Each structure stands twice: as structure tokens, then as C-alpha cells.
Amino acid sequence: MNQFKLPFSIEHPSKKDFVLAKCYEEKRECYKLTIPAQKQLEEAIYIKLKPTANDLDLKLVIELGEGSSATIIEDWSNEVKSPTIHFEQHIKCQANSNLKYIVLNCSSQKTEMTEKRTSDVASDAKCHIYTYHFGSKKLDSQLTQTASGRNAEINTDIIAKSATDQDLSFNCEHEYAEKQGAGEVGMKGIAQDKAMLSFDGMVNIKQTGGGSAGYLKQETLNLSPNTTVRAVPGLKIDTNDVKAGHSAAVRNLNDEDLYYFGARGIKKEMAKKLLITGFLGKELKKIKEHKTAYETIRKLI
């Protein structure tokens, strides 16, 4: 791996299993991590953003060669105290590759962050992105996955917890540009105190995407009457012979819930914690095999 100053560290048992390069796009620093063709990585690559109090402008490109597979964990710890963060990422999965990408955002709640994530998934390739957002004072997140090849599979899970006066906004789109694509978007959030939480989701099946199946599900657990919660699901279908659907639901904490817990000697704050744990339990299990990521998120809920 080339040696140069990085705004992040990379942990993996063998750094010979991937290539990291620094380049410039439109006078902007860009880092590209490439997994060679047919390389099967059993251990996860751990990308950890370094502690900083400076503004951060970063672009990261991830490319999986044909037939390769990898798990990558991207960690924004609470030591990332940048006043503003502008982050852009592009993932490219070549044919028959398989990527599991996990984002842990626990950055300072004084940070204002904008992020734009995109993926391009080729024929018979799979890309599953999990984003767990618990940090930032204000977040504007845009994520677009494109099934650009036949039989491509794209999945996205967005999990967010917004508290105090946080303002978290997510926009996620799945685009099916070729035949027999498949995938699901899951957007799951918790809002409490005076926080704002917004989910916009879209399943977009192009005219060339016949035979594709795309689904979108939005769920929010609202723990306070002072929050602002928004959930907008959408479908755009330009062809026939497809399967598609969407749903959105907001559950509010009510007096009956509190009475149920109170009757069993459980105080209000503990009741909220139990509700959060139950609400996010399934999402946590999805990354349980990755101990560091799992423990980081478990402690935050």
C-alpha cells in the first residue's frame, strides 16, 4: 500500500489484499480503495476517521474487482469534532462481486455534515450498505444505489437516532436500470426530545429494468411530543412485469405504554431504553458478527 498522509487509518490483517491510492478530481483530494479481482477477504477492512477539530472535505472511492468479496466498516467516532464535514463516496461493484459496507456515524453532536453516497452495481453483483447514524448536530444524507447490470442486487439499511436538538435528514433511492434487479430499502429511526428526523425514500425502476423487484419500508419510533418527524416513501415505475411496494409507519410513545412498564416497576427512562432496544434489535443482529461495530452501536442505544 502506498505511504502518504491519510485523514483516516485502515486496519486489516493483510494490507497486501487491497490497493489504496490518492488522486485528485476537480482539484479535490480523493482516495481510492481497490479490492483486486477474485480476491475473497474473510476479515473486514476497518476505516477509522482520525480525530480532528478542523473542517473536513473528503471523497472516497471503493471498487471491487470482478468476482471479489469484502466487508468494509467506516467509523466516524465522537473524536471527529469538525465544525463542518463534506463527504462524498462512490462504490463500484464489478460483475459477480459482493460487498457488505457498514457505516458507524458517532461524530460530535456539534458537527454539521453533508454526505453523498452512490453505488454502481454490475451484473450478478451484490452491494449491501448499512448506515448507523447517532452523531452530528445537523446531517443531510443522500444515498443512491444503482443496479446497473442484469441480476444485480442492492440493499440499504439506514438506522438513525435523533435526540436533543439534532436535525437528521435522509434521502435514499434505489434505481434499477437493467433486468432482473432486486433489493430492499429499510429506513428505521428514533426521535426524542426536540429532535428532527426526516426520511425520503424512492424505488425507481427504469424502462430497461423489467423483471426487477424493489421494496421500501420506513419505520419511526417517536418518544416525545416535541419532535418533528417526516417519512415520505415513493415509487417510480417505467415498465411492466415488476414487483414493487412501499410502506411508512410512525409509532408514538403513549400513556398506555408507560402504564404497562410502570405497573412492573420500570421507570420512564428505562422504559424508553427497552423500547429502543426492541425496536432496533433486528438491525443490530445484522452486524453482530462484527464485534467492534456491534458493541459500538449497542452502547449508544
Buried (B, 14 or more C-beta within 10 A) or exposed (E): EEEEEEBBEBBBEEEEBBBBEEEEEEEEEBBBBBBBBEBEBEEBBBBBBEEEEEEBBBBBBBBBBBBBBBBBBBBBBBBBBBEEBBBBBBBBBBBBBBBBBBBBBBBBBEBBBBBBBBBBBBBBBBBBBBBBBBBBBBBBBBBBBBBBBBBBBBBBBBBBBBBEEBBBBBBBBBBBBBBBBBBBBBBBBBBBEBBBBBBBBBBBBBEBBBBBBBBBBBBBBBBBEEBEBBBEBEBEBEBEEBEBEBEBEBEBBEEEBBEEBEEEEBEEEEBBEEBBEEBBEEBBEBBEEBEBBBEBBEEBB
